[in-house]
Amino acid sequence: MKQTNLRPRNPRKTRRISGRAQQNHILDPYQRQQKLHEGTLCPQCGVVYHQGSWRWVPGAEGAVEALCAACRRINDKFPAGVVALRGDFVREHKEEMIQLARHQEEVEKKEHPLNRIISIEEDTHGVVINTTDIHLPRRIGEAVKRAFHGEIEDNFEKDGYFVRVTWRRQA
């Protein structure tokens, strides 16, 4: 009897990728196309391009300067992610939720310097948090859900690099 669920004999020869952003090669338009020089320093936030990625390491004096993707997004006020906290409950616990979002940003930023909050704004329905990447909004939404319960919904832009996470809870 012939089995069809066996692995192919030849191992995979290409790099394995995972995650929605890697499928169909959806790329961040703010990501540089050319490789930066080792030790390139972002003059705005102080992050250093080291061993192929931006890191919080001391910069060398006289280093080449270039804005990182996060600072370029912040300057352009062009978020990659939005967290919307909605409902009557948000108005009562706004400060706690903002503090929780800031804490999540600090934890994420230690390992991934380009994942930052651009702005936190209030509107008639609650609070809106704009971020520089597509991962931090989900992290903030999940943290708010764990702390305050409620419902979370995330919508990834089908052909682009953008996510909207909405958290709701009525009083």
VENPE-V54424 format. One record per backbone hydrogen bond with DSSP energy under -1.0 kcal/mol. NH is the residue of the N-H (numbers start at 0). CO is the residue of the C=O. If there is no record, write none. Layout:
nh = (NH	NH)
co = (CO	CO)
//
This chain:
nh = (22	24	25	30	38	39	40	41	45	47	48	49	52	54	56	62	65	71	72	73	74	75	77	79	80	81	82	83	84	85	86	88	91	92	96	97	98	99	100	101	102	103	104	105	106	107	108	109	111	114	117	118	120	122	126	127	128	129	130	131	138	139	140	141	142	143	144	145	146	147	148	150	152	154	156	162	163	164	165	166	167	168)
co = (18	21	22	27	48	36	63	46	41	54	39	52	49	47	54	59	40	67	68	69	70	71	72	130	130	162	128	164	126	166	124	168	87	88	92	93	94	95	96	97	98	99	100	101	102	103	104	105	107	111	129	129	127	125	84	120	82	118	80	115	134	135	136	137	138	139	140	141	142	143	144	167	165	163	161	79	154	81	152	83	150	85)
//
